[in-house]
Amino acid sequence: MDLKTKVQKAFEDWERNEYQKALKLKPERQKEFTTVSFTPVKPLYQPNDSDNEKYLDKIGFPGLYPFTRGIQPTMYRGKLWTMRQYAGFGTAKESNERYRYLLSQGTSGLSVAFDLPTQIGYDSDDPLAYGEVGKVGVAIDTLADMEILFDKIPLEKISTSMTINATAAILLAMYLAVAEKQGVPRNKVSGTVQNDILKEYIARGTYIYPPKASMRLITNIFEYCAKEAPHWNTISISGYHIREAGSTAAQEVGFTLANGIAYVEAALKAGLDVDEFSGQLSFFFNAHNDFLEEVAKYRAARRLWAKIMKERFKAKKERSMMLRFHTQTAGSTLTAQQVDNNIVRVTVQTLAAVLGGTQSLHTNSKDEALALPTENSVRTALRTQQIIAYESGVSNTIDPLAGSYYVEAMTDEIENKAEEYINKIDALGGMIAAIEKGFVQMEIQNAAYQFEKQLETGERIVVGVNKFQVDEDEQPELLKIDMKIQEEQIKLLKKVRAGRNDDEVRNKLSALEKAAAGSDNLMPFVYDSVKAYCSVGEISDAMRKVFGEYKESVVI
């Protein structure tokens, strides 16, 4: 009798003679146990629940294909993850003060939140921007704002992530222009631009142009940065917003990697070599509440992406196969009730991201279910990362949960389910076709509905919301954005317009519009427009004239 058979027989004996007897004496506290993604959880996991006989092929070692255990040989023993707190509100001056405060408190990278008008290509004085200027992020109209935003912040030393998609080319061009003014060569600039438009069509909605034009802009950035800014991550393919919209863990992985496949295919179609640009791709995942499922999710995503790049796209460089990712704790899990409980939730989620091998991390602040975070709550969120990094000991060894029968079985489960979704999307004609047919949106909607039903019936407990409630009279201190910010922003925009060369502005915008109608890479034209102090709205409009705007199909 081989070892596998012995273990299985011993397990069946235990289940019959010990577990079932215990159940007769005292039933378990609920009929069925599942993860937050509705995956059934067995009472006990044992060696036969995962295929550890294929250890070298499926699990292996850190820094080696398939990167299940991490992309660096030393992981956090060599360098801790980048502690990158997402921030931005009001004017560039106010956000600059918050960034400098965060840097003084030990954050090791910046992450910029832009307001809604900036995200969808409208200037602060546009009627459609009224009431939204500086609300959910910083207002950026021209290069002048970007210069203020990074005043006294040395861009050769700081890595910056920018959460921007439809206008990513414009904001990246502004960032490179600020670096140039600081005397920083482009090959020394590091950071990430989110630049993931497909998840906007799926889950978030801050798109401008139809998919074909959007994909052109994205691949233009790939090509431009491969030559001009080799240390810049040209896209952050984002599962975060897919999960925030209500997806399961497997859907988050499957749909995110399917988006990644679409971007790689678009780049190859544009004539780029897979190993030329794929090392600059990065990913962005959610850290949800189900601790062990989340750890398994990151490991499964790494392994599956490595397999896709090697087998599907024939990548040869190891860096091309590495899934490098940023994580943000789950905003959708934060509650307006008993806000201090959110500190505990964020701590659990932070541990999951770290034990899953993230490269950078943002921790949400406790009051973000109510408003933009205060300085004190932001500091507590940052301290959560620092305590885990320096006091918990979890960063002292690599992939410490590997070999857990449950974690390895869950890693296999998520990988298999995610791959099934990718195969379905392939059968539909690829991710853009799947989005246009409503398949992805409907799958997420169904998962979100199932979770909401569980909350309403009490099958799923959220502490302080549907159980363990208390009366709360005291309102926590909140950060409020003054409407005067819009007036200040419009004044600055008018001043910039009055001081620039109008002929140069017309010429640069005309050249961009003409290039958009052709097939040239648009990044040099966007960069020239930015340098002439053309505004985000003006540059977006020059391309709107050629590309038009995307109108969402209603999914019922």
Beta strands, then each sheet from edge to edge (+ up, - down):
strand 1: 82-87
strand 2: 109-113
strand 3: 159-163
strand 4: 191-193
strand 5: 232-233
strand 6: 235-238
strand 7: 281-287
strand 8: 325-329
strand 9: 360-362
sheet 1: 5+ 4+ 3+ 2+ 1+ 9+ 8+ 7+ 6+
end
